[in-house]
Amino acid sequence: MATLHTSCGDLVIELLPEVAPATVNSFVFLAEQGYFDGTVSHRIAPGFVVQLGDPTGSGRGGPGYRIPDELPGGDFEDTTGIVAMANGGPDTGGSQFFVVFDDISLDPDYTVFGVVSSGRDVLTRIASIPVGTNPNTFEPSLPLQTLYIESVTIQR
């Protein structure tokens, strides 16, 4: 289990090492090093996801290494609260991850490594943060209020 202490409240995530062992191991390692502490979200896509884990807050940052994909063996029927590794193509995961807001058809090209087990009300608060147009992507996903991870606690 991992608890993301965010500026909107706590999200408790059940990690799935049986599904994505390398990804969970990397996430836990980074969390225990304080890597995520104080990082801001650079992307809130309404009806889709909130993206976290970039130390630069730009959408381009990472830990300096890449994680190989550990792709799920099929679609997830209930995708609300699914936690997956963001990527820029095959085998490019690092530290950026996203949490799905709504029941959507999740693209099978993302490594799913957790699910929110507590804090759906926090997801609702995050989803209600107003957004503007991101000047780099022209997507309406630039948070107009700061959302950040205060810290991450790992429970073994």
Solvent accessible surface area in square Angstrom, and as a share of the most:
residue,aa,sasa,rsa
1,M,91,0.41
2,A,0,0.00
3,T,13,0.07
4,L,0,0.00
5,H,49,0.22
6,T,6,0.04
7,S,46,0.29
8,C,29,0.17
9,G,24,0.23
10,D,66,0.34
11,L,0,0.00
12,V,34,0.20
13,I,0,0.00
14,E,77,0.35
15,L,19,0.09
16,L,23,0.11
17,P,70,0.44
18,E,132,0.59
19,V,56,0.32
20,A,0,0.00
21,P,79,0.50
22,A,43,0.33
23,T,1,0.00
24,V,12,0.07
25,N,105,0.54
26,S,10,0.07
27,F,3,0.01
28,V,16,0.09
29,F,106,0.44
30,L,8,0.04
31,A,5,0.04
32,E,91,0.41
33,Q,118,0.52
34,G,29,0.28
35,Y,53,0.20
36,F,1,0.00
37,D,67,0.35
38,G,51,0.49
39,T,11,0.06
40,V,59,0.34
41,S,8,0.05
42,H,23,0.10
43,R,54,0.20
44,I,0,0.00
45,A,7,0.05
46,P,79,0.50
47,G,40,0.38
48,F,76,0.32
49,V,0,0.00
50,V,0,0.00
51,Q,18,0.08
52,L,1,0.01
53,G,0,0.00
54,D,0,0.00
55,P,60,0.38
56,T,91,0.53
57,G,24,0.23
58,S,49,0.31
59,G,30,0.28
60,R,175,0.64
61,G,13,0.12
62,G,39,0.38
63,P,32,0.20
64,G,80,0.77
65,Y,88,0.33
66,R,170,0.62
67,I,9,0.04
68,P,76,0.48
69,D,41,0.21
70,E,31,0.14
71,L,87,0.43
72,P,21,0.13
73,G,96,0.93
74,G,40,0.39
75,D,102,0.53
76,F,61,0.25
77,E,173,0.78
78,D,83,0.43
79,T,0,0.00
80,T,25,0.15
81,G,0,0.00
82,I,7,0.04
83,V,0,0.00
84,A,0,0.00
85,M,8,0.04
86,A,13,0.10
87,N,44,0.23
88,G,77,0.74
89,G,25,0.24
90,P,113,0.71
91,D,72,0.37
92,T,35,0.20
93,G,3,0.03
94,G,11,0.11
95,S,2,0.02
96,Q,20,0.09
97,F,0,0.00
98,F,8,0.03
99,V,0,0.00
100,V,0,0.00
101,F,15,0.06
102,D,64,0.33
103,D,96,0.50
104,I,46,0.24
105,S,100,0.65
106,L,9,0.04
107,D,66,0.34
108,P,74,0.47
109,D,82,0.42
110,Y,57,0.22
111,T,4,0.02
112,V,0,0.00
113,F,0,0.00
114,G,0,0.00
115,V,37,0.21
116,V,3,0.02
117,S,59,0.38
118,S,57,0.37
119,G,12,0.12
120,R,103,0.37
121,D,86,0.45
122,V,5,0.03
123,L,7,0.03
124,T,92,0.54
125,R,113,0.41
126,I,0,0.00
127,A,38,0.30
128,S,83,0.53
129,I,14,0.07
130,P,64,0.40
131,V,35,0.20
132,G,19,0.18
133,T,83,0.48
134,N,18,0.09
135,P,93,0.58
136,N,94,0.48
137,T,84,0.49
138,F,160,0.66
139,E,50,0.22
140,P,82,0.51
141,S,0,0.00
142,L,66,0.33
143,P,21,0.13
144,L,110,0.55
145,Q,103,0.46
146,T,95,0.55
147,L,1,0.00
148,Y,79,0.30
149,I,0,0.00
150,E,85,0.38
151,S,38,0.25
152,V,16,0.09
153,T,61,0.35
154,I,31,0.16
155,Q,74,0.33
156,R,224,0.82
